[in-house]
Amino acid sequence: MIRSLGEKMKWYKSYIFWRIFLINLAVIFTVLFFVFTASRILLPDISQNIYQEITDRNAKRIKEKISVVADDMSTLVVYVQSRKELQSTDPNVLSKELDMLSNVSSFVDSTLIADKDGNVQSFFPREGHHPPENVKDQIYFQRTFETKQPYVSDVLNMSSHGPVIVYSVPILVDGEVSHVVNLTLWIKENRNFQTIFQTYKFGHEEAGSAFIVDHQGKVISHPDVKQIGKDMSGHPAVQKLKRHESGYIGVPAEEDVDYFSSFEYVPLMDWGIVAEVPKEDVYYQYHLFMKSLWVMSIFIIFVLSALTALYAQDLIKPIRRLYTAMDLMAKGNDQQTVSPIVKGEIGVLSTRFNEMVEHMQSSKLSLQRKEEELRQQKGFFRTVIDMNPSYIYAVDGKGYFTFVNQSFASFLGRDVADFEGKELSDFSFKQEQEVGQTNPFIREMFINSKGEMRHVETAHLPIFSALNQLEQTLYVSTDITERIQAEEWIRTSEKLTIVGELAAGVAHEIRNPLTSIKGFVQLMKEDSPEKQPYLEVIDSEIERMSAIVNEFLVLGKPQAMKFQPTNMNKLIQEVITLLAAQANMNGVQIKQEFSLRLPIIYCDQNQMKQVFINILKNAIEAMPNGGQVDIETKLTESGVVFTFKDEGIGISEERLARIGEPFYSTKEKGTGLGLMVSYRIVEAHNAHMNITSELGKGTVVEVAFPLNQ
């Protein structure tokens, strides 16, 4: 009943509404017709005249700035030709003069001087700049030499600095050219040039631009830096500039865009200026005005419709208001109420409708509060579980994941959502499980997303349904890798301490007899020349035993540390100098890459030098057939790292695990004590030494100091 009433009583079916509306519409269309006609006749010419004034103004502004540069360069030419020092043959004098010339003018980025045969005598700057050794074939040199007058080159491309302009100045002696000075402007890199010759973008959305070209049509300056050096000789305005003309023309479509261009010839530098703007920008205001008229027309028609409808709408407003509210209510909008209607039965109906809406709102708010409380509680528990560092996951009876926490997902390099609907077998993270375990915690080996093996201790909890059927199993795995490594480190430290004490005792007992034996060997060398070869072998072996005894003493008795501020680059350079002869004998090249940002490090210089000698010596000896050792120093976020990389035969994984153990060495006559001593010295400095190697690919040794060292 209500719906049928709402459908019948529509304001737009009112006869009064349509009569007033059509009369007003006829008047509006008549006015708009005259406005549209006048706009189409007058506005295009007005817009074109305005933009011609803009492009002309931009072209003349740039022309004035070119005059400033020309005056500066003319002054510089007089100055250059007045410098008698530029006629010198002394390279030092020439270099000093060129350096000074670069400071005289901000438009000069590099300079060079060549003799009359084109041979470059000197150039500036010395760093990052590599001019040709001879410029005789260059057009700017030839023109200057022939005319004996300064010459401005076209835009040239220099491989290291992009587009450039060369200003060649002859040095005259008795009326003849003795030298030519080239003053080079790096167009893209000279900030003063870019500032003074700052070309412009203008017009709607800055689609218009002004740029400068040389006499061949190559771009010298452009708002788009990528356009510098581009050949624009095909541009109609540029073609007129090459004929030394100035003016204003329309340019045919280029990339589907027509342009209006102002162009100005600059005879002083033989350059040209082009300021252009797309035709669509010129007529943009016109088109915008026309669109505004259309919008205004539509708006007026809309307002007319609304005002005309007021009368018919007032007649059916109360019933339509109630109908609309009920329709929205039926669609799920329970916030819709009806303002009071004081008209008999309709007023009573609207009141009862509002009471029903209020009751539904109250019930819905109560339900929403309870749902929000449950959602917050669930989110809190989820956050607590996700913050737990242990890997927590649950699997149902079919092997499908029912729950994972954030720690477990991050361990496998996944998001929590990646486990939805996936089976346990889809993820190969369990490697092995220790057998024979009877306690509630099971030790397992997991592999993370980076391929790293981790020791974990897992507790599992079966969860049963009300019918005592297994629904799912909850697993809580705790990473104990660091704990196991700490235990292993403690055991190793205890063994090394015992070995050190034993080594010190043995060293003291052996040292004195070795001294006596060495003395007798020296006497026997003098008395028995025929036994000299055998005595030399004995003497060599005694020296080797003495070296081992000294390393024993270092292990057994820690030396007093003398910390002092040290330039580590300089320290390593001393080590390289010390072992350079041995490296040359083995055919080994030492390549160094030192960071200049290294901070000063407090360390015992003698002991750290011993460490670096051991590392570099091992690297050299690992390459009996020659090779290369790369030494790098660098500053990282965590500290200072010193890297030694050789190209030797490398160390197998089994042997690498034992590196640093006493009396274990990969060399035939090695004792293994050198690296063991090095490890102790590095640890005493609160630093860390790491060795990585692979058979056939060499060895890398890294010594890392923390930033606070």
C-alpha positions as CSV (number, residue, x, y, z in Angstrom):
1,M,0.0,0.0,0.0
2,I,2.7,2.4,1.0
3,R,4.9,1.5,-1.9
4,S,2.1,2.0,-4.4
5,L,1.4,5.5,-2.9
6,G,5.1,6.4,-3.2
7,E,5.2,5.3,-6.8
8,K,2.1,7.3,-7.8
9,M,2.8,10.6,-6.1
10,K,5.9,11.6,-8.0
11,W,6.7,15.4,-8.3
12,Y,8.0,15.0,-11.8
13,K,4.5,13.9,-13.0
14,S,3.0,17.3,-12.0
15,Y,1.6,19.4,-14.9
16,I,2.5,22.7,-13.2
17,F,6.1,21.5,-12.9
18,W,6.5,20.8,-16.6
19,R,4.8,24.0,-17.8
20,I,7.1,26.3,-15.7
21,F,10.2,24.2,-16.5
22,L,9.8,24.4,-20.3
23,I,9.2,28.2,-20.4
24,N,12.4,28.8,-18.3
25,L,14.4,26.3,-20.4
26,A,13.5,28.2,-23.7
27,V,14.8,31.5,-22.2
28,I,18.0,30.0,-20.9
29,F,18.8,28.3,-24.3
30,T,18.3,31.6,-26.1
31,V,20.8,33.4,-23.8
32,L,23.4,30.6,-24.0
33,F,23.2,30.6,-27.8
34,F,24.4,34.2,-28.0
35,V,27.1,33.6,-25.4
36,F,28.5,30.6,-27.2
37,T,28.5,32.4,-30.6
38,A,30.4,35.4,-29.3
39,S,32.9,33.2,-27.5
40,R,33.8,31.1,-30.6
41,I,34.5,34.4,-32.6
42,L,36.5,36.4,-30.0
43,L,38.3,34.2,-27.6
44,P,40.7,32.2,-29.9
45,D,42.4,35.4,-31.2
46,I,42.7,36.8,-27.7
47,S,44.3,33.7,-26.4
48,Q,46.8,33.5,-29.3
49,N,47.8,37.2,-28.7
50,I,48.4,36.6,-25.0
51,Y,50.6,33.6,-25.6
52,Q,52.6,35.3,-28.4
53,E,53.4,38.0,-25.9
54,I,54.6,35.3,-23.4
55,T,56.8,33.5,-25.9
56,D,58.3,36.7,-27.2
57,R,59.1,37.9,-23.6
58,N,60.8,34.6,-22.8
59,A,62.9,34.6,-25.9
60,K,64.1,38.2,-25.3
61,R,64.8,37.5,-21.7
62,I,67.2,34.6,-22.7
63,K,68.8,36.8,-25.4
64,E,69.7,39.4,-22.7
65,K,71.4,36.7,-20.6
66,I,73.3,35.5,-23.7
67,S,74.7,39.0,-24.0
68,V,76.0,38.8,-20.4
69,V,77.9,35.6,-21.2
70,A,79.3,37.0,-24.4
71,D,80.6,40.0,-22.6
72,D,82.2,37.8,-19.9
73,M,83.9,35.6,-22.6
74,S,85.2,38.7,-24.5
75,T,86.7,40.0,-21.3
76,L,88.3,36.5,-20.7
77,V,89.8,36.5,-24.3
78,V,91.5,39.8,-23.6
79,Y,92.8,38.5,-20.3
80,V,94.1,35.2,-21.8
81,Q,95.9,36.9,-24.7
82,S,97.5,39.3,-22.2
83,R,99.1,36.5,-20.2
84,K,102.7,36.2,-21.4
85,E,103.1,33.1,-19.2
86,L,101.0,31.1,-21.7
87,Q,103.8,31.4,-24.2
88,S,106.1,29.5,-21.8
89,T,107.3,25.9,-22.5
90,D,107.5,25.0,-18.9
91,P,104.6,22.5,-18.1
92,N,104.4,23.7,-14.5
93,V,104.0,27.3,-15.5
94,L,101.3,26.3,-18.0
95,S,99.5,24.1,-15.5
96,K,99.4,27.0,-13.0
97,E,98.1,29.4,-15.6
98,L,95.3,27.0,-16.7
99,D,94.3,26.5,-13.1
100,M,94.1,30.2,-12.7
101,L,92.0,30.6,-15.9
102,S,89.4,28.1,-14.5
103,N,89.0,30.4,-11.5
104,V,88.8,33.6,-13.5
105,S,85.4,32.7,-15.2
106,S,82.6,30.6,-13.7
107,F,81.8,29.5,-17.3
108,V,85.1,27.6,-17.7
109,D,85.1,24.0,-16.4
110,S,88.3,22.8,-18.1
111,T,91.2,24.3,-20.0
112,L,94.0,23.1,-22.2
113,I,96.8,24.6,-24.2
114,A,98.2,23.2,-27.4
115,D,101.1,24.3,-29.6
116,K,100.7,25.2,-33.3
117,D,100.9,21.5,-34.2
118,G,97.9,20.7,-32.0
119,N,100.0,18.8,-29.4
120,V,98.5,19.3,-25.9
121,Q,101.1,21.0,-23.6
122,S,99.0,21.0,-20.5
123,F,95.4,20.7,-19.3
124,F,93.2,21.3,-16.2
125,P,91.7,19.7,-14.2
126,R,94.1,16.7,-13.9
127,E,91.6,14.4,-12.1
128,G,88.6,12.9,-13.9
129,H,89.5,14.7,-17.2
130,H,91.3,13.0,-20.1
131,P,91.6,15.3,-23.2
132,P,93.1,14.0,-26.4
133,E,96.9,14.3,-26.8
134,N,96.5,16.2,-30.1
135,V,93.6,18.5,-31.1
136,K,94.9,19.4,-34.6
137,D,92.0,17.6,-36.3
138,Q,89.4,19.5,-34.2
139,I,87.4,22.1,-36.1
140,Y,87.7,24.7,-33.4
141,F,91.5,24.4,-33.4
142,Q,91.7,24.6,-37.2
143,R,89.3,27.7,-37.4
144,T,91.2,29.5,-34.6
145,F,94.6,28.8,-36.2
146,E,93.4,29.8,-39.7
147,T,91.5,33.0,-38.7
148,K,93.8,34.0,-35.7
149,Q,90.6,35.0,-34.0
150,P,88.7,33.5,-31.1
151,Y,86.2,30.8,-32.1
152,V,83.1,29.4,-30.4
153,S,82.5,25.7,-31.3
154,D,79.2,24.0,-31.9
155,V,77.8,21.6,-29.3
156,L,80.3,18.7,-29.1
157,N,79.9,15.4,-27.3
158,M,82.6,14.6,-24.8
159,S,82.4,11.0,-23.6
160,S,83.2,11.8,-20.0
161,H,81.2,15.0,-19.6
162,G,78.4,14.9,-22.2
163,P,77.7,17.9,-24.4
164,V,80.2,20.8,-24.2
165,I,81.1,24.1,-25.9
166,V,84.7,24.9,-26.6
167,Y,85.9,28.6,-26.8
168,S,89.3,28.6,-28.6
169,V,91.6,31.6,-28.0
170,P,94.8,32.1,-30.1
171,I,98.0,33.2,-28.4
172,L,99.8,35.5,-30.9
173,V,103.5,36.1,-31.1
174,D,104.6,38.6,-33.8
175,G,101.2,38.2,-35.4
176,E,101.4,34.5,-35.7
177,V,99.6,31.8,-33.7
178,S,102.1,30.1,-31.3
179,H,99.6,28.4,-29.0
180,V,95.8,27.8,-28.8
181,V,94.0,27.9,-25.4
182,N,90.7,25.9,-25.3
183,L,88.2,27.1,-22.6
184,T,85.6,24.3,-22.3
185,L,82.1,24.7,-20.8
186,W,80.5,21.5,-19.6
187,I,76.9,22.3,-20.4
188,K,75.1,19.8,-18.1
189,E,77.6,20.2,-15.2
190,N,78.1,24.0,-15.1
191,R,75.6,25.2,-12.5
192,N,76.3,28.9,-13.2
193,F,75.5,28.3,-16.9
194,Q,72.4,26.4,-16.0
195,T,71.4,29.2,-13.6
196,I,71.9,32.1,-16.0
197,F,70.6,30.2,-19.1
198,Q,67.8,28.7,-17.1
199,T,65.3,27.9,-19.8
200,Y,61.7,27.9,-18.9
201,K,58.6,25.8,-19.0
202,F,55.3,27.7,-19.2
203,G,51.7,27.4,-20.3
204,H,49.1,25.1,-19.0
205,E,50.8,22.1,-17.2
206,E,54.1,23.7,-18.3
207,A,53.9,22.1,-21.7
208,G,55.5,25.1,-23.3
209,S,59.3,25.6,-23.2
210,A,62.2,27.9,-24.3
211,F,65.5,26.5,-25.5
212,I,68.8,27.7,-27.1
213,V,70.4,26.2,-30.3
214,D,73.8,26.8,-32.0
215,H,74.1,27.8,-35.6
216,Q,73.8,24.1,-36.7
217,G,70.6,23.6,-34.8
218,K,72.0,21.6,-31.8
219,V,70.4,22.3,-28.5
220,I,72.6,24.2,-26.0
221,S,70.1,24.7,-23.2
222,H,66.7,23.1,-22.6
223,P,64.4,22.5,-19.6
224,D,64.7,18.8,-20.3
225,V,68.4,18.1,-19.8
226,K,68.1,15.0,-22.0
227,Q,67.5,17.2,-25.0
228,I,70.9,19.0,-24.7
229,G,73.0,18.2,-27.7
230,K,70.0,17.0,-29.8
231,D,69.9,18.1,-33.4
232,M,66.8,20.3,-33.9
233,S,67.8,21.5,-37.4
234,G,64.5,20.1,-38.8
235,H,62.4,22.4,-36.6
236,P,60.8,25.1,-38.7
237,A,61.7,27.8,-36.3
238,V,65.3,26.6,-36.1
239,Q,65.5,26.6,-39.9
240,K,64.6,30.3,-39.9
241,L,67.2,31.0,-37.2
242,K,69.8,29.4,-39.4
243,R,68.9,32.0,-42.0
244,H,69.4,34.7,-39.2
245,E,65.7,35.5,-39.0
246,S,63.5,36.3,-36.0
247,G,59.8,36.2,-35.7
248,Y,56.7,34.1,-34.7
249,I,55.2,31.2,-36.6
250,G,52.9,28.2,-36.2
251,V,54.7,24.9,-36.2
252,P,53.0,21.9,-37.8
253,A,52.2,18.8,-35.8
254,E,55.1,17.1,-34.1
255,E,54.1,13.9,-32.2
256,D,50.5,14.9,-32.9
257,V,50.9,18.3,-31.2
258,D,50.8,21.7,-33.0
259,Y,52.9,24.6,-31.6
260,F,53.1,28.4,-31.8
261,S,56.8,29.4,-31.7
262,S,58.7,32.7,-31.1
263,F,62.3,32.7,-32.4
264,E,65.1,35.2,-31.8
265,Y,68.5,35.2,-33.6
266,V,71.5,36.2,-31.5
267,P,74.3,37.4,-33.9
268,L,76.8,38.0,-31.1
269,M,77.2,34.2,-30.5
270,D,75.5,33.0,-33.7
271,W,72.9,31.2,-31.5
272,G,69.2,31.1,-31.7
273,I,66.4,31.1,-29.1
274,V,63.1,29.3,-29.6
275,A,60.1,29.7,-27.2
276,E,57.2,27.5,-28.1
277,V,53.9,26.5,-26.6
278,P,51.4,23.8,-27.8
279,K,48.3,25.2,-29.6
280,E,46.1,23.3,-27.2
281,D,47.6,25.3,-24.4
282,V,47.0,28.5,-26.2
283,Y,43.3,27.6,-26.6
284,Y,43.1,26.0,-23.2
285,Q,41.4,28.9,-21.5
286,Y,39.0,29.1,-24.4
287,H,38.1,25.5,-24.2
288,L,37.9,25.8,-20.4
289,F,35.5,28.7,-20.7
290,M,33.4,26.7,-23.2
291,K,33.3,23.7,-20.8
292,S,32.3,26.1,-18.0
293,L,29.5,27.4,-20.1
294,W,28.2,23.9,-20.6
295,V,28.6,23.1,-16.9
296,M,26.8,26.3,-16.0
297,S,24.1,25.5,-18.4
298,I,23.6,22.1,-16.9
299,F,23.7,23.6,-13.4
300,I,21.1,26.2,-14.3
301,I,18.8,23.5,-15.8
302,F,19.3,21.4,-12.7
303,V,18.4,24.4,-10.4
304,L,15.4,25.2,-12.6
305,S,14.2,21.6,-12.3
306,A,14.6,21.7,-8.5
307,L,12.8,25.0,-8.0
308,T,10.0,24.0,-10.4
309,A,9.6,20.8,-8.5
310,L,9.1,22.4,-5.1
311,Y,5.4,22.9,-5.5
312,A,4.6,19.4,-6.6
313,Q,7.0,18.0,-4.1
314,D,5.3,19.8,-1.2
315,L,2.1,18.0,-1.9
316,I,3.4,14.5,-1.5
317,K,6.3,15.1,0.8
318,P,5.0,13.5,4.1
319,I,4.0,10.2,2.4
320,R,7.1,10.0,0.3
321,R,9.3,10.7,3.4
322,L,7.7,7.8,5.3
323,Y,7.9,5.5,2.2
324,T,11.6,6.4,1.7
325,A,12.4,5.6,5.3
326,M,10.7,2.2,5.1
327,D,12.4,1.4,1.8
328,L,15.8,2.1,3.3
329,M,14.9,0.0,6.4
330,A,14.0,-2.9,4.1
331,K,17.5,-2.6,2.5
332,G,19.3,-2.8,5.8
333,N,19.7,0.8,6.9
334,D,18.5,0.6,10.5
335,Q,19.7,4.2,11.2
336,Q,17.0,5.8,9.2
337,T,14.2,7.6,11.2
338,V,11.3,9.9,10.1
339,S,11.0,13.5,11.3
340,P,7.7,14.2,13.1
341,I,4.7,14.4,10.9
342,V,1.7,16.1,12.5
343,K,-1.1,14.9,10.1
344,G,-3.5,12.4,11.7
345,E,-2.9,8.7,11.0
346,I,0.3,9.3,9.0
347,G,1.8,11.1,12.1
348,V,0.9,8.1,14.4
349,L,2.4,5.7,11.8
350,S,5.6,7.7,11.7
351,T,5.9,7.7,15.5
352,R,5.5,3.9,15.7
353,F,8.1,3.5,12.9
354,N,10.6,5.6,14.9
355,E,10.0,3.5,18.0
356,M,10.7,0.3,16.0
357,V,14.0,1.8,14.6
358,E,15.2,2.8,18.1
359,H,14.6,-0.7,19.5
360,M,16.5,-2.3,16.6
361,Q,19.4,0.1,17.0
362,S,19.7,-0.7,20.8
363,S,19.8,-4.4,20.1
364,K,22.4,-4.0,17.3
365,L,24.7,-1.9,19.5
366,S,24.6,-4.4,22.3
367,L,25.5,-7.2,19.9
368,Q,28.3,-5.1,18.3
369,R,29.8,-4.4,21.8
370,K,30.0,-8.1,22.6
371,E,31.5,-8.9,19.2
372,E,34.1,-6.2,19.7
373,E,35.1,-7.5,23.2
374,L,35.5,-11.0,21.7
375,R,37.6,-9.7,18.8
376,Q,39.9,-7.7,21.2
377,Q,40.4,-10.6,23.4
378,K,41.2,-12.9,20.5
379,G,43.6,-10.3,19.1
380,F,45.3,-10.0,22.5
381,F,45.9,-13.7,22.8
382,R,47.1,-13.8,19.2
383,T,49.6,-11.0,19.8
384,V,50.9,-12.8,22.9
385,I,51.5,-16.0,20.9
386,D,53.0,-14.2,18.0
387,M,55.5,-12.4,20.3
388,N,56.6,-15.7,21.7
389,P,60.0,-16.5,20.2
390,S,59.2,-20.2,20.2
391,Y,57.9,-21.8,17.0
392,I,54.3,-22.7,17.8
393,Y,52.1,-24.6,15.3
394,A,49.2,-27.0,15.4
395,V,48.3,-29.8,13.0
396,D,45.0,-31.7,12.7
397,G,44.5,-35.5,12.4
398,K,44.9,-35.3,8.6
399,G,48.2,-33.4,8.8
400,Y,46.8,-30.0,7.8
401,F,48.0,-26.9,9.7
402,T,45.3,-25.4,11.9
403,F,47.5,-22.7,13.5
404,V,50.9,-21.1,13.3
405,N,52.4,-18.2,15.1
406,Q,54.4,-15.4,13.6
407,S,57.8,-16.7,14.8
408,F,57.2,-20.0,13.1
409,A,56.1,-18.3,9.8
410,S,59.1,-15.9,9.9
411,F,61.5,-18.9,10.5
412,L,60.3,-20.5,7.2
413,G,60.3,-17.1,5.4
414,R,56.5,-17.1,4.9
415,D,53.5,-15.2,6.1
416,V,51.0,-16.7,8.5
417,A,48.4,-16.7,5.7
418,D,50.6,-19.0,3.6
419,F,49.8,-22.0,5.9
420,E,46.1,-21.9,5.4
421,G,44.9,-25.2,3.9
422,K,48.5,-26.5,3.6
423,E,49.8,-29.9,4.9
424,L,52.7,-30.5,7.2
425,S,54.4,-32.4,4.3
426,D,54.3,-29.2,2.1
427,F,57.1,-27.7,4.2
428,S,60.4,-29.5,4.6
429,F,61.7,-27.9,7.7
430,K,62.3,-31.0,9.9
431,Q,65.7,-32.6,9.1
432,E,66.2,-35.1,11.9
433,Q,65.1,-36.1,15.3
434,E,67.3,-37.5,18.1
435,V,66.2,-41.1,18.8
436,G,65.9,-42.8,22.2
437,Q,64.5,-39.7,24.0
438,T,62.0,-40.4,26.8
439,N,61.5,-37.0,28.3
440,P,58.5,-34.7,27.3
441,F,60.9,-32.6,25.2
442,I,62.2,-33.9,21.9
443,R,65.3,-32.5,20.3
444,E,65.1,-32.0,16.6
445,M,67.0,-30.3,13.7
446,F,65.1,-27.6,11.8
447,I,66.2,-25.8,8.6
448,N,65.1,-22.2,8.1
449,S,64.4,-20.2,4.9
450,K,68.1,-19.3,4.6
451,G,69.2,-22.9,4.7
452,E,70.6,-22.7,8.2
453,M,70.4,-25.7,10.5
454,R,68.9,-24.9,14.0
455,H,68.7,-27.2,17.0
456,V,65.2,-27.1,18.6
457,E,63.6,-28.6,21.7
458,T,60.0,-29.5,21.0
459,A,57.1,-30.2,23.3
460,H,53.8,-31.6,21.8
461,L,50.4,-31.5,23.3
462,P,47.5,-33.6,21.9
463,I,44.1,-32.0,21.9
464,F,41.0,-34.2,22.2
465,S,37.3,-33.5,21.4
466,A,34.4,-34.1,23.7
467,L,34.1,-37.6,22.3
468,N,37.8,-38.3,23.2
469,Q,38.9,-38.2,19.6
470,L,42.2,-36.6,18.6
471,E,41.3,-33.3,16.9
472,Q,44.8,-31.7,16.6
473,T,48.3,-31.6,18.1
474,L,50.0,-28.5,19.3
475,Y,53.7,-28.2,18.9
476,V,56.0,-25.7,20.8
477,S,59.6,-25.8,19.5
478,T,62.3,-23.7,21.2
479,D,65.5,-22.8,19.4
480,I,68.5,-24.0,21.5
481,T,71.2,-23.5,18.9
482,E,72.9,-20.7,20.8
483,R,72.8,-22.7,24.0
484,I,74.5,-25.7,22.4
485,Q,77.1,-23.5,20.8
486,A,77.8,-21.8,24.1
487,E,78.3,-25.2,25.8
488,E,80.6,-26.3,23.0
489,W,82.6,-23.0,23.3
490,I,83.0,-23.5,27.0
491,R,84.3,-27.1,26.5
492,T,86.7,-25.8,23.8
493,S,88.0,-23.0,26.0
494,E,88.6,-25.4,28.9
495,K,90.6,-27.7,26.5
496,L,92.6,-24.7,25.2
497,T,93.4,-23.5,28.7
498,I,94.8,-27.0,29.6
499,V,96.8,-27.1,26.4
500,G,98.2,-23.7,27.0
501,E,99.3,-24.5,30.5
502,L,100.9,-27.8,29.3
503,A,102.6,-26.0,26.4
504,A,104.1,-23.4,28.7
505,G,105.6,-26.1,31.0
506,V,107.0,-28.0,28.1
507,A,108.4,-24.9,26.5
508,H,110.3,-23.9,29.6
509,E,111.8,-27.4,29.9
510,I,112.9,-27.5,26.2
511,R,114.1,-24.0,25.7
512,N,117.4,-24.2,27.7
513,P,118.6,-27.6,26.2
514,L,117.9,-26.2,22.7
515,T,120.1,-23.2,23.4
516,S,123.0,-25.4,24.4
517,I,122.5,-27.7,21.4
518,K,122.5,-24.7,19.1
519,G,125.8,-23.5,20.6
520,F,127.5,-26.8,20.1
521,V,126.3,-27.0,16.5
522,Q,127.9,-23.6,15.9
523,L,131.2,-24.9,17.3
524,M,131.0,-28.1,15.2
525,K,130.5,-26.0,12.1
526,E,133.9,-24.4,12.7
527,D,135.7,-27.6,13.6
528,S,134.2,-30.0,11.0
529,P,133.7,-28.3,7.6
530,E,133.1,-31.7,5.9
531,K,130.0,-32.1,8.1
532,Q,128.7,-28.6,7.2
533,P,125.6,-29.8,5.2
534,Y,124.4,-32.0,8.0
535,L,125.0,-29.4,10.7
536,E,123.0,-26.9,8.6
537,V,120.0,-29.2,8.6
538,I,120.4,-29.6,12.4
539,D,120.6,-25.9,12.9
540,S,117.5,-25.3,10.7
541,E,115.5,-27.9,12.7
542,I,116.6,-26.3,16.0
543,E,115.4,-22.9,14.7
544,R,112.0,-24.5,13.9
545,M,111.8,-26.1,17.4
546,S,112.7,-22.7,18.9
547,A,109.8,-21.1,17.0
548,I,107.4,-23.8,18.3
549,V,108.7,-23.2,21.8
550,N,108.1,-19.4,21.5
551,E,104.5,-20.1,20.3
552,F,104.1,-22.5,23.3
553,L,105.1,-19.6,25.6
554,V,102.6,-17.3,24.0
555,L,99.8,-19.9,24.5
556,G,100.7,-20.6,28.1
557,K,101.3,-17.1,29.3
558,P,99.2,-14.2,28.0
559,Q,101.4,-11.2,27.2
560,A,100.7,-7.8,28.6
561,M,98.4,-5.8,26.2
562,K,99.5,-2.3,25.3
563,F,96.5,-0.6,23.7
564,Q,97.1,2.5,21.8
565,P,95.2,4.4,19.0
566,T,96.2,2.8,15.7
567,N,95.7,3.5,12.0
568,M,94.9,0.0,10.8
569,N,95.4,0.8,7.1
570,K,99.0,1.9,7.9
571,L,99.6,-1.2,10.1
572,I,98.5,-3.5,7.3
573,Q,100.6,-1.6,4.8
574,E,103.6,-2.3,7.0
575,V,102.8,-6.0,7.0
576,I,102.5,-6.0,3.2
577,T,105.9,-4.3,2.9
578,L,107.4,-6.8,5.3
579,L,106.2,-9.8,3.3
580,A,106.5,-8.2,-0.2
581,A,109.8,-10.1,-0.9
582,Q,108.3,-13.5,0.0
583,A,105.3,-12.7,-2.2
584,N,107.4,-11.8,-5.2
585,M,109.5,-15.0,-4.8
586,N,106.2,-17.1,-4.9
587,G,104.9,-15.1,-7.8
588,V,102.0,-13.7,-5.7
589,Q,100.5,-10.3,-6.3
590,I,99.0,-8.4,-3.4
591,K,96.0,-6.2,-4.3
592,Q,94.8,-3.8,-1.7
593,E,91.6,-1.8,-1.4
594,F,91.6,0.3,1.8
595,S,88.7,2.4,2.9
596,L,89.6,6.0,3.8
597,R,86.6,6.1,6.3
598,L,88.2,3.8,8.8
599,P,88.1,5.1,12.4
600,I,91.1,4.9,14.7
601,I,91.1,1.5,16.6
602,Y,92.6,1.0,20.0
603,C,94.8,-2.2,19.9
604,D,98.2,-3.7,20.7
605,Q,100.0,-2.9,17.5
606,N,102.7,-5.6,17.8
607,Q,100.2,-8.4,18.5
608,M,97.8,-7.3,15.7
609,K,100.8,-7.1,13.4
610,Q,101.6,-10.7,14.3
611,V,98.0,-11.7,13.5
612,F,98.1,-10.0,10.1
613,I,101.6,-11.5,9.3
614,N,100.3,-15.0,10.1
615,I,97.2,-14.5,7.9
616,L,99.1,-13.0,4.9
617,K,102.0,-15.5,5.2
618,N,99.5,-18.4,5.1
619,A,97.8,-16.9,2.1
620,I,101.2,-16.6,0.2
621,E,102.3,-20.1,1.1
622,A,98.9,-21.5,-0.1
623,M,99.8,-20.4,-3.6
624,P,103.2,-22.0,-4.5
625,N,102.5,-21.5,-8.2
626,G,101.6,-17.8,-7.8
627,G,98.3,-16.0,-7.7
628,Q,96.7,-12.9,-6.1
629,V,95.9,-11.9,-2.5
630,D,93.1,-9.4,-2.1
631,I,93.3,-7.3,1.1
632,E,90.2,-5.1,1.8
633,T,89.4,-2.8,4.7
634,K,85.9,-1.4,5.1
635,L,83.5,0.2,7.6
636,T,80.2,-1.5,8.0
637,E,77.2,-0.8,10.2
638,S,78.4,-3.3,12.8
639,G,82.1,-2.5,12.8
640,V,85.4,-2.5,10.9
641,V,86.2,-5.5,8.8
642,F,89.6,-6.6,7.4
643,T,89.4,-9.2,4.7
644,F,92.2,-11.4,3.2
645,K,91.3,-13.5,0.2
646,D,93.7,-15.8,-1.6
647,E,93.4,-18.0,-4.8
648,G,95.0,-21.0,-3.2
649,I,93.8,-24.6,-3.3
650,G,91.4,-24.0,-0.4
651,I,90.6,-26.1,2.6
652,S,88.1,-29.0,2.8
653,E,85.1,-28.7,5.1
654,E,86.4,-31.5,7.4
655,R,89.8,-29.7,7.8
656,L,88.3,-26.3,8.1
657,A,86.4,-27.4,11.2
658,R,89.7,-28.1,12.9
659,I,91.5,-24.9,12.0
660,G,92.8,-23.2,15.1
661,E,93.4,-26.4,17.0
662,P,96.9,-26.8,18.5
663,F,99.3,-29.0,16.4
664,Y,96.8,-29.2,13.5
665,S,98.0,-27.7,10.2
666,T,97.3,-28.1,6.5
667,K,101.0,-27.4,5.8
668,E,103.6,-30.2,5.8
669,K,105.8,-28.4,8.3
670,G,103.2,-26.4,10.1
671,T,102.3,-26.7,13.8
672,G,98.9,-25.2,13.9
673,L,100.0,-22.9,16.7
674,G,100.2,-19.7,14.5
675,L,96.4,-19.5,13.9
676,M,95.7,-20.6,17.5
677,V,97.8,-17.7,18.8
678,S,96.1,-15.4,16.3
679,Y,92.6,-16.5,17.5
680,R,93.7,-15.7,21.1
681,I,95.0,-12.3,20.2
682,V,91.9,-11.4,18.3
683,E,89.6,-12.6,21.1
684,A,91.7,-10.5,23.6
685,H,90.9,-7.5,21.5
686,N,87.1,-8.2,21.8
687,A,87.2,-8.9,18.0
688,H,86.2,-11.9,15.9
689,M,88.1,-13.9,13.2
690,N,86.2,-16.0,10.7
691,I,87.7,-18.3,8.1
692,T,85.7,-19.6,5.1
693,S,87.2,-21.8,2.4
694,E,86.2,-24.2,-0.4
695,L,88.5,-26.6,-2.3
696,G,89.7,-25.2,-5.5
697,K,88.3,-21.7,-4.8
698,G,90.7,-20.3,-2.2
699,T,90.3,-19.1,1.4
700,V,88.8,-15.9,2.9
701,V,89.8,-14.7,6.4
702,E,87.9,-11.9,8.0
703,V,88.9,-10.0,11.2
704,A,86.1,-7.8,12.5
705,F,86.4,-5.2,15.2
706,P,83.2,-3.7,16.9
707,L,82.6,0.0,16.4
708,N,83.2,0.8,20.1
709,Q,86.8,-0.7,19.9
